[in-house]
Amino acid sequence: MEKNSVPPEKEDRPLADQADGEAGSSGKEEESFQKLYEESLKSVEEGEIVKGFVVAVNEDFVTVDIGYKSEGQISTRQFRTKDGQISVKEGDRVDVLLERKEIGDGLLVLSKEKADKFKAWREVSHACREGEVVEGEVIGKVKGGLTVDIGITAFLPGSQVDIRPVRNLDRFLGQKLDFKVIKCNRKRNNVVLSRRVLLEEQRRELRAQTLKSLREGELLEGVVKNITDYGVFIDLGGIDGLLHITDISWGRIGHPSEKLSVGDRVKVKVLNYDPDTERVSLGLKQTTSDPWEHAPQAYPIGARVKGKVVSVTDYGAFVQLEEGIEGLVHVSEMSWTRKIKHPSRIVNLGDIIEAVVLDIDPSKKRISLGMRQVEPNPWTVIESKYPVGTRLSGKVKTITDFGVFVGVEEGIDGLIHVSEMSWTKKIKNPSDMFKKGQEVEAVVLSIDKENERFSLGTKQLESDPWDEIPNKYRVGSRVRGRVTNLTDFGAFVELEPNIEGLVHVSELRKEKVNSPSDVVSVGETLEAVVINLDPRERRIGLSVKNLKDTDEKEEYERYLSEQSPTSSSLGELIQREMQRKSYEENQSRGEDAEDLSERDQKES
C-alpha cells in the first residue's frame, strides 16, 4: 500500500522548508505546524512506498527527502540507465521504499529498486486478475522460451510467442511487445506471459471484419505468412488464403521464394472462397493482364529479340522475353555448323542472348526461337567459295572407321571417306594414314547444302594409275609378278606396286586344283597371261594354265612367217590347215576357261 506523508497542497517542496516558511509568516501557526509535522512522522511506516524529492545528486549517492526529520541516501546505481547515465536530478519526484527509519548516522534506509518492484508486482497482479495488457522488453533467451522485463523478470514460453510455432526466437530479442499475464505467483517469484493470447484475440476481431467483405474477384492486401514448395499463405486479416505457385506469376518460377518473402505486403485477387470450409484461393498474377494477349504484335515471326535464359533442358533452352512470356530455342537451332550434344555447351542460366522468332502460337502460349538465324548460314556461300575440284588444306579433327573429318572453316568440316583416300590401296583403318591435328591437302568432291555435307578426297591429288592399265596389260599379254595372298578361290599376284591380278584356282593348272596352296606359295614369282581386264571394277584376271597355249600360238605364228607362200606344196598346205584348226580348238577352250575365271572373280 502506497502512502504520502506530505499534505497534498504542500507536496511540491520538502516539509522542512514548508515549516520554516510558515514559522516566519506567523508565530501563531508554528504550534499547529509542529503538531502536524509530528503526526506526519508517525504516519510513515517501514516497508511502505513513499514519495520524496531529490535534494542532492553526486557520483555515489542520490539524497532523497521524504518529509521525515532526516533524509535518506540511495546508491546512484539504482538510478542509472542502460548506457550508464543517472536518470534523476535535483528537484525530481521519486517513489522509494522506506526500509528502515534511521540507522547509526541518523539517515533513512531507502530503496528505489524495491519500490519499483513492489509497484511492478502490484500492477502485474492487477493485470493478471483483470486480464489487462502489459508492455515489456524481451531481454533474453532461456530453455523453452524468452525472458521479458515488465518491471520484473517474467517468462514467455516458446509456445506463447506467436500463433504459429517460431523456429528462430532470437529475432524477438530487444523488441518491446504487448503481453497478457496468464500466471502470477509472488511467493515463488513466478510470472508467465503470453503474446499468443493477444494475437488470437486480435485475429478473431480481424477475421470477423474480413469475412464480411470477402468476395470472389475482390482485391485485398495481405502479408506473406508462410512459404511452401507449392505456394504461399497470405494473412488477409484474421484469415489465411493460399496463393498457389501457378498463380504467382505469368512466367515460370521454380519456387515461390523466388518472388516473395515472409513479411511482404502484397495485393492479391480472391479467386475462390468457400464459406463452409473458409478456404480462400488467391491470385497474384491475376492482378495484371495476361502478357500473351499482345504477344503476336510484340513478337512477329522474323523479329529479332533479346531475352534471359531461365531454364536449360536436354532438348533446348527457355528464354524469358518479358514477365510471363518465354520462348524455346531448340538445340538444333543454336548453331549452323556445330553438332551440339547439350545446350549447356552454348548457353547458361542467366545469359542474355539474341534470337529470331521462328514461330508463335498464342493459344498454346509457345514461341519458337532460333539463335543461329542471327548470323548468315555459312552453307549458303560455301558452294561458291569451294567449287568442286578445288584444292584446300585443313587439320584432321576427327578420325572414324569410315573416314576422317577435316576442318575447312569455323564449324564446317569435310569428310575424306576411306574410299577416297587411295586409288589402289584398300584402307581398313584411316588412323594408319592420318593423325589427329595433322595438316592435310584434299580436293573438293561434292557439297550438299541441304544435308550440310562436305565431301573431300586425297587420292584425287594424283592421277589414277588405272588409266594406263588397259594399255599396259592387254588381254593375252604375258605378265610376271609375286604372289601376295592366297585364298580359297585363288592367288593374288602383284604386277606392280599397288596393282594386283587374280589367278583363279581354276586357272592354275589344267588339272583340278583343290587349294591354291597346293600349287603356289606366298612370295613365289609366277608367270601368267592376262585373260580379262575390267578397269571400272579395277580387276585383272590372270591364267597360268593358258601359258602353254600362248606359247604354241606364238611358235605357230613365227613358223608361218618363216615359210614362203610360193614354195608350199599341197601336203604342207593340208598340214597348215590342220594346225590352224587345232590352234582354234585350243583357243576356244582357253576362252571358255577365261569366261569361267571371270565369273569366279565376280562371285568372289
Steps between C-alpha positions, in 0.01 A plus 500: 500500500640841400474796741592867464641664816469850354165689487381526139495878498867515607658205325689716250782568753648318805316521832797659677496790253125535537526514879772770491287714265193478715693575822634819347158617385313442822613399847153384585512236230827351621333294765239355264763425236723327750208284604422420136865419434519262793182322387643461152811338638289246684312410179812386311561130561784274398429287192278762340544686174520875546556795272810711540702778337855473374699760696852404390671287235867397498701215348423257782167591649167668432364678812120484531275695742175315579380764753649320796726663759797349318578425134605180332778412257458256212786364289514664156511146355126482555446811288734419209367419154634227270756739355628592849338843533326613826131540424408760768602853602437730794132580549369181328224305673570132557323206662714315752454220752573584864695200624606647842435838656841569643839342514811589701575821312139617525418438128200311365549175310316546168484290180380597157549146355274341762242773452501434125465126555224548751305718256574256215367205698193697592437589133573146383264349756230744395559424129483128570168532687341739252651357177664829414786545254853572623796623299845350532838466332641162399838490674620142467460148371469204736416135464146471370439868436596862568543729800312831499550812713160636609641673808582158630642207306228281346507182291353477149469133388593429138148368434357837608720719278283483189195326357724273294814328634805725479829336403723803555431663836811718474322742269280614794794604718493870579142548376237678708172310476160472666413195709235354725584360843370144511660395832628702796646366829681759712614252763679295237600811312340346189326690221400334171406709195325430171516693177305235316180572698510862388565409138214251498263759638611751239473233230143414596399864473676541163354172376147615568563826311674324210228240452241776462679641191642179354368438146632334186672748273575737788846658519648475851827584666670243715828398657705195399478273803653173384671364186485138385612315187150515354400854591477787748261560787380860519356650820203705381413613852388223730474246220765341278470452125710271280685653206595199287834503321324495162313820588803699614635601159409474133854377446694196616617478862670208670407591857268764655797646691634629167223761500388542862642507851341460842372838616442645151179700455329409173179574317317186394175407333247263657458215249279276710342512846317214673300634801444149636868407524618863504763417240620784285689463170697805393672621184786745459550484125127561450550855627671576165400426140616184322810596294411239234212723389743735326771240418419463124542874450807527721678194358418450129671221305844613386543761773831518685460481877715494813429299811635329809563125517279374785516123443730255319378150405639216290309618196546877522493821705205709615548874461291757689410783265294684763316415821273208410624440144765241424629358174680173429827484311524139386849350506485460120447876462807607698769471235528463122814291515562352844349167601384588851453208736354709783379864509716570807801504269359812337293681767480517880230608743483877521662564159352781291474377142373629167271287284250511213131411534438191283139426599237614753183330625314724751230238564762254629720780634801386302770691317772326299830686484822451307846617599680399183267713285664809649804422280497416125505129413859418394373211289331748263838635386718196548421355155606813315807534719614139448384370159548133417865430413640769730813408690500596867684419819389452858571318823365155583242549777342155535596149388231234459483149354352634176721805451645819643345845552709796398432854622430720199364810676374586847225246563524336155673165462560299187499119491771298326339158462724192507408435138638842404839461667685287244453382143655163564524431874213352696497710819370304796590748773531872414716553808776315316522790255391804705554639849279745689624856447692407185494757220369335181424608147188379322274561202134607524283219358147620583299734724149422624359825647166352605655218700808708585753251367842582361681215318876503445755266349877461518551245222385763250820693570677259259398327178326163504754227410216292357472746215812333346425142603296404190796597279760334718318173561307401187304176493731223381818673612752314713574641848722415795435575870538397863228307687381726788198311632331162478127444541266208452410626154843593365830684529562877484804603301659846528585618150632841614470702824134504607384323180394139542350232281308187601586150384183306565545150639364364172775688307796360689516164311307310244451232758259563790659684794338465844689786666732768357750422775549158340646669193653836603616676815513864616815673375539273199544664161244394242474543130148530362295629212230772522165344421267789596515865609234722663632855569170612650505223762880521512549129438754304296442131433808283449555141391800274543363200313450708182872573479557179291232596249654844472843349438359272226324791329814711504704208358241432229488863390879515495507183284252645251703812466809300416333297220482631141151479340636397158697203617215339690385162371151354533609286792634799680178690442297213644732480797467874560122479487499221754729703725270801465194300603688348793601848617148635471364212706761565768422870485129428542570291806713784634215752451262272688747488787529876481123539533501263795783690667319831453182358651690362797665838558163675502358245742799547727 
